[in-house]
Amino acid sequence: MLTLLQAIYALCALSLGLYTAGQALLLWRYWRTRRLKAATPPLEDLPHVTVQLPLYNEANVACQLIDAVAAVDYPRDKLLIQVLDDSKDLTVQLVALKLAALEARGIRAQHIRRADRAGFKAGALAEGLRQCDSEYIAIFDADFLPPSDFLRRTLPYLLNDPSIGIVQSRWGHRNAEENSLTRAQRLSIDTHFVVEQAARNRSGWLIPFNGAGGVWRRSCLEAAGGWSSDTLTEDLDLSYRAQLAGWRSQFLPEVEVRGEIPPQLAAYKQQQARWATGSTQCLLKLARPIVSSRLGVSQKIMAIQHLCQYLPQPLMLLMLLLTPPLLLAGGLKGLSLAPLGIIGLAPPLMYVASQMRLYDSRGALRAMTAFPALLLIGAGLSLSNSLAVAAALLGAKPPFRRTPKFERDWKRSRYALSADVTLWLELALMGYAFWAAALAWDLQRELCVYLLIYALSLATVGGWSLRESWILRRRPSATASQPAAEFAESS
């Protein structure tokens, strides 16, 4: 039994090392290609474009999104705004009034309502596609505000290169300084776009469509099989299927579209769990097609590596659970994790690289002060994300739960979420991690720091969740006149 536990522990450590090596490769490729920039082709003939805005109970942000899209610099006779509105609250009336005002100004808009939420966001996007004939489809989630020149800066790539099927912009942030949680997320999001997306795109590797802030070529979308709701990350799924079918994606880091970062931990936790389930579902669905495709070896490896992005968390959780019995049995003696620690420097260096690219030295240094919070929150969500990964691996079909958008103080919002049952499991795991750290102090002190970080991460997330629950319980009942459950329901 001891040998088996040692083998599992070593396999987890090796798998973590391999994934992190992929991150180190991305950092190296980013550094080698950081000066490359795709030249913007000329835009001559302006095609007809449909802008799709999928909504579900977005009363806080729906109108400003519609206003931003209506202000895009593009001929009105060649622009159609589709509001794909599955809402069950005040959003419906607000959108109807806003679109009536736009139509009075000569701006074409459709308010598309469905009898049910079949297929969730994927179903809404597919329904909108059936009701338009544009060759180019731009998509924005409810919290995003496109710049006025968005279409004029993205369409030229599609018009001048028929092999490009998707153009993806870089996400910016509307509320990065709202609290320590949003500052931590900014660091993570910036690194994904500035380093990872750029490195993958410039290296000829597959990149995902991020669900918002992008433009699709309709023929590409349809050739790839269209929107599918069999995963919780329909954007990742379709973009990979499109690239497997021979289409190319173009990432434009210089085109920024700002969105809202979840300022509430419960909302962020729900978002991450959905992404963890969805990306793992895509791994199960697409791994075989990727391996058997005509892609190059490096393209296949890095595509699989990307789809495995949430697997490190269950691996780390399993290592934590195995540590106390192995410590007590002396099973970790002679097992050096130093190589894992060295290669583990790659992610922090990626964060530094992204901030140096976006800001001056003072701004980058200030942004990097959020790294400790990002480390604690990321590790603290490992249980929740591990359960989400396990759900995908076991073939479960969790409901699609949208991330609430607040615009203002989440504490007063009708859409604020309560802590879920994993809070109590996280607190129990926190106690286990502190016990493991105490054992390591007595038996193998080089493991103590790693275990303490894990314990403190779980304590941070658990304490944060308890504080949010306390805030929601204390607010006036009128503030929460519409229960959050209505926002989060799956049908």
Summary of the structure (lengths in Angstrom):
residues: 491
radius of gyration: 23.0
end to end distance: 46.3
largest distance: 76.4
contacts: 1666
relative contact order: 0.13
helix: 59%
strand: 10%
